[in-house]
């Protein structure tokens, strides 16, 4: 009898306790973001409670902030090229890493993934020294190169995962039906691993948009959005930053949804 | 399909869809295929039968171009294909896993081969629709492979291969993944389809019943060697090797020593049983250790007081199981060996009278129905 009561209590506790942990976890993740968005609508120069009234003026201010526009353009420019280069090279690298067997394969895999855990601060310093050694003037090009270095391991990893699950009999089937290796790649392999490539591209894009430390070291005259936000924060937290951050948040969210929809619709016919 | 084996000369070779000449395939140290020569006629339903690892899939890969022979030559339609990659060979394959393209619809899958060949859009459409109708999949054009049942995928795989009108269709255990009922149904459908399109089918299976039911001819393989090629009847009634006899259908095996012989009928002293006769398969010296094999349905079972049989062995009826149209009898011999005997429950056999467990019985057979093999591979 006592045992069954104890069991019941434990069961009930489980029914309450575990969902509670979930809610607390989500709250921990989202409360800061919630306040960030909330204060972007707060009609007061200092983003803090109490809420003084609803306003859109911080968003309007963004519209006139031409320095910010310039920074946004730079960020998008850099993210675009980083995504293109990193995803392409990452996809090409994934093939031998997954499919071939060669000497030092384990070592090379390790070396390729290592940049993921090198602190950005160190990498920024290293890149700066390297570029000055090459007499390469700091510019958007150097930022793109820096971003490619740290994002490529992520691209390789995401594409590799997809490639690991690829059924190679499909390539035999394509060859059997008269497709030479080039056409097999375009008609069969590429479309099937495309969700992986798209996922890699989204991740690289987001990482590049978000990067601050490496960018800080190797950018020239043209600052990125993260650097611009940093410069704003030096004079205390401006509500404009909240508005800008909220817009970026929305953009990331939409990107995520699109990515999700893309990969599920392409992979919908998977066996 | 029966006649016209190798050695008919150059002129006849035009009738072969596939010729294998002394083909061996090594994977590192291990031999997957050992000096195999084989001809497959045009329009034939030909099965490669054997247990897993016997080399039948390797043979299929050599024909399809997915593997290159270590020695020997493979010819398709009289042309050596040693240097021809898979995508230029006039063969198509139905893969064991079907290997349908998951990102394409059923129609796109079926049209893929035609598209690669550069067939025009309108013709592609028409031919693919016709092919899908032939495999009873009209109306499924827009589905993805993921939305189909196992049997339907199987048909798509068939349609996708046959639509290209290959000289030879290779099928790698295509029914392996289907349940029994569907498998039986597809067996019938496959043979019908093969007659209809007239394309040479090379069918790989480890299921002897399937091979017997569908094939014009069967090649039985074991351990990378080709043991026997023949019609289902030849293989069943005149097996060339002990392995073939035991792999296809059931067989009782007796150990003994070859005594005298008269033509290809030999007399065998069975250990602790007596002297019996059978047909000798191959070259066996007298006094050699042999195995004599008799199929259960070729055994004649009668009660012991009936003494008219000469080549007979006696025992006790240990077990009777009535399976409807047939009854299985297990007879225990004096030295402890169990012998299986099938008797059809028709009017003729019923006349022999009922037999009860524990009864003394006599087993005999027609000497033509027993096969004598060398005893080298005794269990």
Interface residues (C-beta under 8 A of the other chain):
Chain A: X167 X169 X170 X172 X173 X174 X175 X176 X177 X178 X179 X180 X183 X187 X188 X191 X192 X266 X268 X269 X270 X271
Chain B: X64 X65 X66 X85 X86 X87 X88 X91 X92 X93 X95 X97 X99 X100 X101 X102 X103 X104 X105 X112 X113 X116 X117 X144 X145 X146 X147 X160 X161 X164
